[in-house]
Amino acid sequence: MLATFSVRVHADGSKKAYEIFGQEHLGKQTPLVLVNGMSMLRGDWQKLSNALSQYRPVLVFDHRGMGDSTFSTKGGEKVTLEMMARDLLDLVVALDWKKVSICGYSMGGAIAQQLLFLPFHPSNPTALPFEVSHVLLTATLCEPQQDTSFAKRFQSIPPPPEGRKRTFEEKRELARPTTAATFDPEWVAANPDRFNYWLDRMAVGGRIHTKACENHLNASSREFQAKVPKDTKIMVIHGKLDEVLPYSASRVILERMPWAKDVEVGDKPGQIPSLDFGHQWFEYFDIEVWTNVFEVFLNEPPAQSSNLARL
C-alpha cells in the first residue's frame, strides 16, 4: 500500500512526519491512528497498517525527535507523555478529522490515555475537538511499573569510541537483546528470517532518545482514568508471554476502566487463537486474525452518539 509522506509543523517549530494509508476510504470510514511504542518508527507498523488500510484510513507517524520528526526550533525540550499526546492532538486537528479510533502500543498506549485525559488536565485543560470512538490499548500500562529494568537497558548502551561510528552489524548486535525480549524464545527460534528483519530495522538510526524512555514509565493516574468518557469503547490486547510489560499490567487497566474489555480468545472472526504471545503482538498469528480483531471491534457502535470531551 502506498501513502504520501507529509510533515506537520507544530507551533514550536517541531516537525511531525506522518503518512496516511487507505486514503481512498477518507470520508467513508473512521480513520485509525496507530501510536508508536518506545523506540518505534512509523514504518514498523507496515505489516498491520497495510492490512488495515484495505478497510479504512490508517495514520502512522514518528514521535517528536524520532525518525523523520524533529524537536522544536529552540530544542532541548523535556519530552513527556503529555507533550506527545498534545502533538497527536495537534496533528488530528490539522487533518480536520472529526472522529477517530486509536490503537496505542506500549508507550503509545500511555500516550493514548494521556490524550483522553487532556480535558481534565489540572492546569491546562484542553477539550478534544473530535470524537474518539474506539481505543485499543495494546501491550501497555496505566500506572508506573516497579521493574524498570527493560527501559533502563536502552539508557545503559555505551557510546561508540570517540571519532568512530558504529557499523551496521554492531548496531544489530546491540539491538539483539532488547529485540529478542519483545518476542518469546520459541517465536525467535521458529521465525529466524522475521527476527533478522527486526534486527535490521532496529539498527536504523533515529530510533530512540533517552527522554522518551524516561517518560514511558510516567503513566496515568487513577483520578483521570475514572473520568474517561464511558461511551469510548476500549479493548485491551496483552500477551501472557510479554517480557517487556507483564500481563498483570493489563489487568490493572481493566480494573481502573471496568467498561473496557479483553480481546476474546476463540476461532471466530474478531477473536485470537490464544494469549500466548509476546510484546510485539502483531507479529503473532496470521495478519488476517488481527485485521478481523480490529474490524469487528471498530465496527461496534459506541454506547452513545458522541463522546466529545467536556471541560
PyMOL commands that set and color helices and strands:
alter all, ss='L'
color gray80, all
select helices_A, chain A and resi 23-25+42-52+81-94+107-120+149-155+168-181+185-190+192-202+210-216+222-225+248-256+281-283+287-298
alter helices_A, ss='H'
color red, helices_A
select strands_A, chain A and resi 5-9+15-21+32-35+58-61+99-105+131-138+233-237+261-262+264-265+271-272
alter strands_A, ss='S'
color yellow, strands_A
deselect
rebuild
show_as cartoon
